[in-house]
Amino acid sequence: MSPPLARMMDFDLSDEQREVRRTVRALAEQQILPEVERLEQQQAYPTELIPKLAELGLLGAMIPEQYGGSFTDVVSYGVICEEIARIDWVLASVISVGNSLAASSILAHGSDAQKERFLPGIAAGTCLASACLTEPGGGTDLGNMQTTAEKVDGGYRLSGTKVFISHAAHADLFFVVATLDRALKHRGVTAFLLDPKQTDGIAINEIPMRTLKRDNLAEVVFEEAFVPAEAVLGEEGKGFPILGSALDVGRFSVAARCVGQSQRAIDLCIPYAQERKAFDQPIARFQLIQQKITDMIMRTEQARQLVYRLGRMKDAGVPRASMEASMAKLAGSQAAVQNALDGIQIFGAFGLSEEYEIGRLLLEAKALELGEGTSELHTKLIAEYALGLRKQ
Ligand SMILES: Cc1cc2nc3c(=O)[nH]c(=O)nc-3n(C[C@H](O)[C@H](O)[C@H](O)COP(=O)(O)OP(=O)(O)OC[C@H]3O[C@@H](n4cnc5c(N)ncnc54)[C@H](O)[C@@H]3O)c2cc1C
């Protein structure tokens, strides 16, 4: 990356946070990048790369040392998500689902036994997490959940179907939400923690996708799967607020991942525009190409500032920053999608060839725009918070 860009993105980080970026970027570029294209061709899950993330403490970035984690501050966690996502969508998702959705929820709402059972494994990479939220009938309207938890002797029986679940076939921990009574809508929602490998009545079926085939996105079917009473996270009927705070941290990490992908598009386009010639000169000389580079940098930097500000709010102890999380996620995902589009345009037809990475970024960016709240949802949420129609 050119020095002015490096200065821009690091200006407001501490020395320690800058060091985090340097270390994670070195891992990502030297050890992960050379493997990504092969994994992409083979449609293979990056199992062998996960221990490398654990060695550097990246899988426990939001987990305190007491439970085997490496937590320092939320901004550093954002920088980690940004740098890994700049190189690999799937590994960034492993980090973000484990830390944001699973570990943060367990730390905030889990029993001591749940913390001891799951957190050290998440940090060590021996307990991969999946969040089972979206259902075939819709992911945006989570209050209208159809998966039920029927109370039985000693626990619950879960029945229903979840779709588009990342890491499901590889997971040792499912963070699942189900309702005790559909008529109660969001007030019936309860969160559960379970090990799918030790629970009968769960079928995991891969969903054929046009992108991210190596993520093995799956449908997860619960067929009266029994979970003991201790599997409840927090309290019965309190799953919706737990989900809300989990998504708050989740959206922070997804927004940081979007910034990483947006930055990657810039980093790929600048040298290409300097080298590729048309009309006897580098295309970088054409104002219409320069306009795209400027727009790519501007939207990335704007999104990055929203992400770091959100991280700082969390580091300052602000308990919920849902409006700011929506702002960061909306700006980040729109930047990632538009940068991929502009990037493909700069590359011309090579942008669509398998030889170059830029084309792959587009559908991956679209996946970021859909996950953890679509752009439409965040647009609606921001206005509702601003208009006083919704509370943080
Ligand atoms: C790569 C990938 C990984 C994923 N991983 C996971 C995972 O690990 N766990 C998990 O649970 N889910 C996961 N998802 C699912 C994701 O969270 C959902 O796709 C998302 O929540 C949207 O839900 P939906 O696809 O059912 O769209 P729908 O909810 O059906 O929405 C369809 C369209 O309607 C719009 N819409 C809905 N409501 C409104 C409204 N009120 N106002 C305006 N527009 C509206 C939406 O924005 C969207 O454009 C993943 C998705 C992808 C693509």
The ligand as an ORCA input file, in Angstrom:
! r2SCAN-3c Opt
* xyz 0 1
  C     -22.803    -15.673      3.050
  C     -23.911    -15.637      4.049
  C     -23.682    -16.134      5.326
  C     -24.723    -16.166      6.262
  N     -24.483    -16.690      7.508
  C     -25.499    -16.780      8.390
  C     -25.290    -17.412      9.659
  O     -24.194    -17.872      9.988
  N     -26.351    -17.500     10.516
  C     -27.576    -17.016     10.190
  O     -28.476    -17.149     11.009
  N     -27.813    -16.411      8.993
  C     -26.801    -16.287      8.098
  N     -27.021    -15.688      6.866
  C     -28.357    -15.223      6.530
  C     -28.512    -13.714      6.618
  O     -28.413    -13.286      7.950
  C     -29.875    -13.374      5.990
  O     -29.748    -13.609      4.613
  C     -30.322    -11.960      6.248
  O     -30.633    -11.783      7.596
  C     -31.545    -11.571      5.398
  O     -32.555    -12.501      5.544
  P     -33.236    -13.166      4.226
  O     -32.138    -13.596      3.324
  O     -34.173    -14.200      4.710
  O     -33.991    -11.991      3.543
  P     -35.496    -11.497      3.875
  O     -35.617    -11.229      5.313
  O     -36.451    -12.439      3.246
  O     -35.520    -10.119      3.083
  C     -35.667    -10.091      1.653
  C     -35.535     -8.638      1.203
  O     -36.553     -7.835      1.807
  C     -35.972     -6.745      2.491
  N     -36.749     -6.413      3.690
  C     -37.119     -7.229      4.691
  N     -37.777     -6.552      5.645
  C     -37.818     -5.260      5.228
  C     -38.375     -4.066      5.760
  N     -39.011     -4.031      6.927
  N     -38.226     -2.916      5.058
  C     -37.575     -2.925      3.866
  N     -37.042     -4.029      3.302
  C     -37.163     -5.180      3.971
  C     -34.564     -7.217      2.859
  O     -33.691     -6.140      3.105
  C     -34.195     -7.997      1.605
  O     -33.769     -7.125      0.621
  C     -26.003    -15.641      5.933
  C     -26.208    -15.111      4.640
  C     -25.195    -15.112      3.710
  C     -25.459    -14.566      2.345
*
